[in-house]
Amino acid sequence: MSSTLFLAVRQQRYQKSSRTTFSLLNNYDEELSLHFWISLYSSQIIGQEYKVTHQVFLDVEHDNKPIGKIIIGLFGEVVPRTVENFRIIAMDGIGEKTYTGTPFHRVIDRFMIQGGDILFGNGSGSVSIYGDTFEDENFIIKHSGAGMVSMANAGPDTNGCQFFITTMATPWLDGKHVVFGKVVKGQDVVHIIEHVKRDVEDKPLKPVIIVRSGWMDLPKPYMEPEKYYELTFWAWLKAGWFPLSFSFLILGFFHYLMSKLNELSSFRD
């Protein structure tokens, strides 16, 4: 094969390769854009919806400093007995003992925060409006994400006054703990509590106290999705800026590389 023919064939292969690479790059660009919007949309896909029939608030302090209010929507149609127990304790209490003044005594990062022991404040107490304990009502609602409010227990049918709030999906608790509500406002407060310093037994080193609890006025019941929680575009962007930026950096580098190769190809032509 002559040198001229060899160079022509090589150049043809190079141009074909460049076109293929650009085609793949364009496809990758389109695919990345598609994945971006799909991810943004799918991050807001809601699961099963449940009717919020009541609302309860918890004002919280850490180390004697206010950190915010947690508002919990209660699913009274699905678990009416469990909701009534929590609602009564939050407002009226049992023997004048309410959630006011009780601590979040157990905090586990990337899992949950636990509180509600109105007897001893250390996780050993159990009392309800039905007696010392009451049965598991049902397990219809799942621990599908952050903000789910569920009954703490010591085994089947041992619900009392204690509860926990998830800081992530905890599906291994489904069928074992009764979910009866969801944080509808103040999940940021939950995450502040989640990250406080604690000892080897997961007890906060500085007390996290519910300084006030009670009912919230609810003009009318409303539907609340099981999974979706306070997820705005900016919250999504804040969580994904680094991997997204890295992806676009790589994409930009490939665009730059391909443009240089294309310039080289044009120069040779």
C-alpha positions as a printed NumPy array, in Angstrom:
array([[  0.   ,   0.   ,   0.   ],
       [  1.413,   3.432,  -0.951],
       [  2.077,   6.025,   1.724],
       [ -0.585,   8.312,   0.206],
       [ -3.216,   5.57 ,   0.22 ],
       [ -2.178,   4.572,   3.737],
       [ -2.631,   8.151,   4.983],
       [ -5.992,   8.435,   3.212],
       [ -7.275,   5.224,   4.783],
       [ -5.941,   6.283,   8.193],
       [ -7.561,   9.697,   7.888],
       [-10.863,   8.111,   6.83 ],
       [-10.75 ,   5.795,   9.831],
       [ -9.898,   8.723,  12.083],
       [-12.79 ,  10.795,  10.741],
       [-15.145,   7.842,  11.124],
       [-13.867,   7.314,  14.646],
       [-14.293,  11.022,  15.398],
       [-17.856,  10.978,  14.072],
       [-18.583,   7.883,  16.151],
       [-17.044,   9.486,  19.217],
       [-19.03 ,  12.678,  18.705],
       [-22.168,  10.613,  18.186],
       [-21.509,   8.754,  21.421],
       [-20.738,  12.018,  23.17 ],
       [-23.93 ,  13.618,  21.923],
       [-25.86 ,  10.553,  23.024],
       [-24.109,  10.736,  26.39 ],
       [-24.979,  14.427,  26.645],
       [-28.622,  13.729,  25.865],
       [-28.632,  10.77 ,  28.229],
       [-27.104,  12.851,  31.032],
       [-29.688,  15.577,  30.473],
       [-32.436,  12.964,  30.468],
       [-31.104,  11.387,  33.655],
       [-30.931,  14.837,  35.26 ],
       [-34.606,  15.533,  34.723],
       [-35.676,  11.977,  35.457],
       [-33.738,  12.072,  38.716],
       [-35.208,  15.436,  39.61 ],
       [-38.697,  14.182,  38.848],
       [-38.284,  10.777,  40.461],
       [-36.915,  12.389,  43.611],
       [-40.335,  13.959,  43.967],
       [-42.389,  10.877,  43.174],
       [-44.796,  10.377,  46.002],
       [-45.77 ,   7.072,  47.507],
       [-49.074,   6.217,  49.152],
       [-50.935,   9.221,  50.534],
       [-52.553,   9.255,  53.97 ],
       [-54.97 ,  11.72 ,  55.503],
       [-53.6  ,  13.938,  58.255],
       [-56.425,  14.21 ,  60.793],
       [-54.546,  15.972,  63.614],
       [-51.326,  17.893,  64.122],
       [-49.037,  17.969,  67.156],
       [-46.075,  20.263,  67.767],
       [-42.894,  19.754,  69.783],
       [-40.763,  22.78 ,  70.717],
       [-37.205,  21.584,  71.271],
       [-34.121,  22.913,  73.061],
       [-30.543,  21.637,  73.017],
       [-28.267,  22.647,  75.881],
       [-30.958,  25.123,  77.028],
       [-31.005,  26.829,  73.637],
       [-34.073,  26.725,  71.325],
       [-33.442,  24.862,  68.085],
       [-36.923,  24.905,  66.584],
       [-40.373,  23.409,  66.289],
       [-41.288,  19.977,  64.95 ],
       [-44.819,  19.693,  63.56 ],
       [-46.148,  16.159,  63.165],
       [-49.131,  15.22 ,  61.017],
       [-51.041,  12.261,  62.472],
       [-52.739,   9.597,  60.349],
       [-55.888,   9.116,  62.401],
       [-57.844,   7.194,  59.778],
       [-55.229,   4.444,  59.447],
       [-54.195,   4.057,  63.104],
       [-56.82 ,   5.876,  65.222],
       [-55.952,   4.256,  68.572],
       [-52.229,   4.942,  68.216],
       [-52.864,   8.524,  67.123],
       [-55.247,   9.146,  70.016],
       [-52.661,   7.883,  72.504],
       [-49.952,  10.186,  71.139],
       [-52.298,  13.157,  70.816],
       [-53.644,  12.901,  74.366],
       [-50.174,  12.527,  75.885],
       [-48.887,  15.519,  73.9  ],
       [-51.691,  17.788,  75.1  ],
       [-53.335,  16.55 ,  78.296],
       [-50.911,  13.893,  79.449],
       [-51.408,  10.894,  81.705],
       [-51.502,  11.76 ,  85.386],
       [-50.368,  15.271,  84.443],
       [-47.318,  13.876,  82.647],
       [-47.026,  15.076,  79.046],
       [-44.184,  15.151,  76.527],
       [-43.317,  18.622,  77.824],
       [-40.05 ,  18.42 ,  79.747],
       [-39.043,  15.013,  78.393],
       [-35.788,  14.371,  76.518],
       [-34.802,  12.77 ,  73.268],
       [-32.777,  10.213,  75.172],
       [-31.481,   8.147,  72.252],
       [-30.014,   9.547,  69.035],
       [-28.459,   7.468,  66.262],
       [-26.943,   9.141,  63.224],
       [-28.461,   8.056,  59.891],
       [-31.226,   6.177,  61.702],
       [-33.551,   7.943,  64.139],
       [-34.092,  10.054,  67.243],
       [-36.097,   8.563,  70.131],
       [-37.987,  10.214,  72.967],
       [-41.298,  10.317,  74.773],
       [-40.522,   8.518,  78.047],
       [-42.824,  10.552,  80.282],
       [-42.125,   8.358,  83.323],
       [-38.343,   8.268,  83.704],
       [-36.917,  10.077,  80.676],
       [-34.329,   7.375,  79.999],
       [-36.158,   4.915,  77.758],
       [-37.216,   2.461,  80.455],
       [-40.731,   3.796,  81.066],
       [-43.958,   2.689,  79.423],
       [-47.477,   3.992,  79.88 ],
       [-50.403,   4.722,  77.577],
       [-53.98 ,   5.948,  77.782],
       [-55.002,   2.287,  77.512],
       [-52.757,   0.947,  80.286],
       [-49.059,   0.243,  80.631],
       [-48.926,  -0.97 ,  77.028],
       [-51.254,  -1.515,  74.088],
       [-51.318,  -3.684,  70.984],
       [-49.81 ,  -3.056,  67.561],
       [-52.711,  -1.551,  65.641],
       [-51.419,  -2.348,  62.135],
       [-48.34 ,  -1.97 ,  59.961],
       [-49.97 ,  -0.382,  56.924],
       [-47.74 ,   2.702,  56.804],
       [-44.079,   2.015,  56.077],
       [-40.83 ,   3.544,  57.315],
       [-40.281,   4.817,  53.785],
       [-38.104,   7.851,  54.403],
       [-37.001,  10.595,  56.751],
       [-39.61 ,  12.097,  59.044],
       [-41.747,   9.026,  59.696],
       [-43.   ,   8.963,  63.306],
       [-43.322,   5.493,  64.789],
       [-43.92 ,   3.771,  68.119],
       [-40.915,   2.53 ,  70.068],
       [-41.526,  -0.814,  71.74 ],
       [-39.934,  -3.747,  73.536],
       [-41.448,  -6.338,  71.209],
       [-44.864,  -7.171,  69.762],
       [-47.834,  -5.38 ,  71.36 ],
       [-45.773,  -3.355,  73.852],
       [-46.528,   0.193,  72.702],
       [-46.572,   2.873,  75.365],
       [-45.595,   6.53 ,  75.31 ],
       [-42.228,   6.389,  73.562],
       [-41.805,   7.209,  69.892],
       [-39.059,   7.803,  67.363],
       [-38.594,   9.887,  64.22 ],
       [-36.613,   8.448,  61.317],
       [-33.818,  10.374,  59.626],
       [-33.772,   8.058,  56.595],
       [-35.731,   5.132,  55.173],
       [-35.679,   2.208,  57.634],
       [-37.555,  -0.623,  55.896],
       [-36.197,  -3.249,  58.313],
       [-38.568,  -1.789,  60.927],
       [-41.662,  -2.443,  58.783],
       [-43.914,  -5.001,  60.432],
       [-42.283,  -4.408,  63.82 ],
       [-43.131,  -0.806,  64.689],
       [-46.376,   1.077,  64.079],
       [-45.982,   4.243,  61.997],
       [-48.666,   6.752,  62.96 ],
       [-47.474,  10.109,  61.665],
       [-44.974,  12.136,  59.742],
       [-43.022,  15.339,  60.25 ],
       [-44.704,  17.909,  58.01 ],
       [-42.513,  20.793,  59.129],
       [-39.255,  20.916,  61.059],
       [-37.338,  17.943,  59.695],
       [-34.324,  20.255,  59.769],
       [-34.719,  20.317,  63.559],
       [-34.77 ,  16.514,  63.558],
       [-31.485,  16.485,  61.646],
       [-29.947,  18.976,  64.086],
       [-30.827,  16.569,  66.895],
       [-29.505,  13.653,  64.849],
       [-26.035,  15.199,  64.766],
       [-25.608,  16.278,  68.392],
       [-22.674,  14.804,  70.286],
       [-23.561,  11.715,  72.293],
       [-21.988,   9.041,  74.461],
       [-21.325,   5.376,  73.693],
       [-24.944,   4.548,  74.586],
       [-26.271,   7.098,  72.05 ],
       [-27.443,   9.489,  74.768],
       [-26.869,  13.177,  73.935],
       [-24.027,  14.64 ,  75.993],
       [-26.017,  17.855,  76.373],
       [-29.766,  17.409,  76.923],
       [-32.193,  17.671,  74.036],
       [-35.523,  18.538,  75.645],
       [-39.1  ,  18.899,  74.431],
       [-39.854,  22.132,  76.281],
       [-43.435,  22.318,  75.069],
       [-45.864,  19.99 ,  73.311],
       [-49.452,  20.398,  72.218],
       [-52.024,  20.283,  69.454],
       [-51.921,  22.42 ,  66.334],
       [-55.103,  23.871,  64.859],
       [-56.073,  22.006,  61.709],
       [-58.795,  23.791,  59.697],
       [-59.457,  20.642,  57.711],
       [-57.743,  17.275,  57.11 ],
       [-55.312,  17.042,  54.211],
       [-53.47 ,  14.331,  52.325],
       [-49.779,  13.809,  53.011],
       [-47.586,  11.559,  50.841],
       [-45.703,   8.776,  52.54 ],
       [-42.345,   9.428,  50.842],
       [-42.083,  13.017,  49.667],
       [-40.819,  15.434,  52.283],
       [-39.91 ,  19.131,  51.875],
       [-37.867,  18.327,  48.748],
       [-37.403,  21.468,  46.721],
       [-35.222,  21.985,  43.692],
       [-32.666,  23.842,  45.806],
       [-32.58 ,  21.093,  48.431],
       [-32.026,  18.55 ,  45.66 ],
       [-29.322,  20.719,  44.102],
       [-27.6  ,  21.213,  47.46 ],
       [-27.464,  17.464,  48.008],
       [-26.257,  16.645,  44.494],
       [-24.055,  19.578,  43.528],
       [-20.76 ,  17.723,  43.921],
       [-21.52 ,  14.598,  41.833],
       [-23.391,  16.754,  39.323],
       [-20.498,  19.227,  39.049],
       [-18.033,  16.376,  38.655],
       [-20.152,  14.862,  35.872],
       [-20.313,  18.162,  33.998],
       [-16.572,  18.654,  34.5  ],
       [-15.907,  15.317,  32.809],
       [-18.416,  16.167,  30.082],
       [-16.737,  19.542,  29.526],
       [-13.334,  17.892,  29.283],
       [-14.596,  15.474,  26.611],
       [-16.156,  18.339,  24.675],
       [-12.836,  20.19 ,  24.803],
       [-10.882,  17.097,  23.773],
       [-13.214,  16.342,  20.87 ],
       [-13.1  ,  19.948,  19.656],
       [ -9.297,  19.807,  19.595],
       [ -9.359,  16.511,  17.725],
       [-11.844,  17.988,  15.277],
       [ -9.57 ,  21.   ,  14.735],
       [ -6.656,  18.651,  14.122],
       [ -8.74 ,  16.672,  11.644],
       [ -9.739,  19.862,   9.797],
       [ -6.133,  21.019,   9.72 ],
       [ -5.034,  17.738,   8.163],
       [ -7.776,  18.01 ,   5.576]])
